[in-house]
Amino acid sequence: MDHSHFPTSGIARTALLVVAMLGLSAGLSACNTVRGAGQDVSSVGHNVSRGASASQNAITRSTGASER
């Protein structure tokens, strides 16, 4: 395998390593961000569901209607 296109100086290798590490850390941060966003959306869904149930119960109590 021809490795002539890879940097050979110490500074170039260090710079390449720093860029690779920054890319890796940004990628891992994105995973945490996506996970957090998913948890936020799930939380909103649960809250909407609880609110709908509470509203339904309040309407049922105020009208005297029986629940199905």
C-alpha angles and dihedrals in degrees: 000000000000111000096176093113093059118094113262102186121089094238093051092048091049091049091049091049092049092050091048092050092048090051091049093049091047089051092051091047089053090055090055091046093051091047090050092048090051091051090049092051091047091050091051090050092052091048092050090049092050091047092050091050092048091049092048091050092048092050091047092051094046096047097037090232118153120244120244 
